[in-house]
Amino acid sequence: MNSKSSVPLLLRVAQSCALAMVLPILGFAADPPPAATPAKPSAEPATIRIIAGMIDPIKDEAGHTWKPSQGFEDGQIKERSGLDIANTQIPSIYQSERFGMTKFVQKLPNRKYTVKLHFAVTYEGITGAGQCVFSMEVEGVKLKNYDVWEKAGGGLRAHVESVPVTVTDGQLDIQFTGEGESSTISAIEIVPTN
């Protein structure tokens, strides 16, 4: 390269550098670098609500939708509409029951949950304590000799048993053990917690 041809090139480089220094002073700026795309927050799992004794979903008095009976092994369902259930603001979820079941399983992300078990004695053949007694194991938490009548304070009264659990294997397991068909439940609510 000869010295004559390099002068215009050096001049162009010098002009570009000068322009780059002058533009910000005059209020002009080069395009900013593209902003990093923010990471999307991981979606929190929603509360799962299952009505244990119905084959169709229902909407309760608070506006929550409850999925129809699912995830249970064994047992039967019975609907008893029109009952006046005390001690609750959502009596519609206690208008049916599943009884005689042995197990409930729900696939879930591994994390902490509060499992709310909803009970009410609605069968007219149960008239006092000691007539509806069974045991449960909720993801390793044992509830022995669970007497629904005693817990609720009588028949046609709602009772909610809240059990904190940690799921580590991708599913919630509940075992029910009773004499004959004594195990019963109205609904299950699975609430993610921190």
Sequence and secondary structure as in RCSB ss.txt:
>XXXX:A:sequence
MNSKSSVPLLLRVAQSCALAMVLPILGFAADPPPAATPAKPSAEPATIRIIAGMIDPIKDEAGHTWKPSQGFEDG
QIKERSGLDIANTQIPSIYQSERFGMTKFVQKLPNRKYTVKLHFAVTYEGITGAGQCVFSMEVEGVKLKNYDVWE
KAGGGLRAHVESVPVTVTDGQLDIQFTGEGESSTISAIEIVPTN
>XXXX:A:secstr
  HHHHHHHHHHHHHHHHHHHHHHHTT                    EEEETT SS EE TTS EEB S SEEEE
EEEE TT   BS S GGGGSEEEEEEEEEEEE  SEEEEEEEEE    TT  STTSSEEEEEETTEEEEEEEHHH
HHTSTTB EEEEEEEEE SSEEEEEEEESTT  EESEEEEEEE 
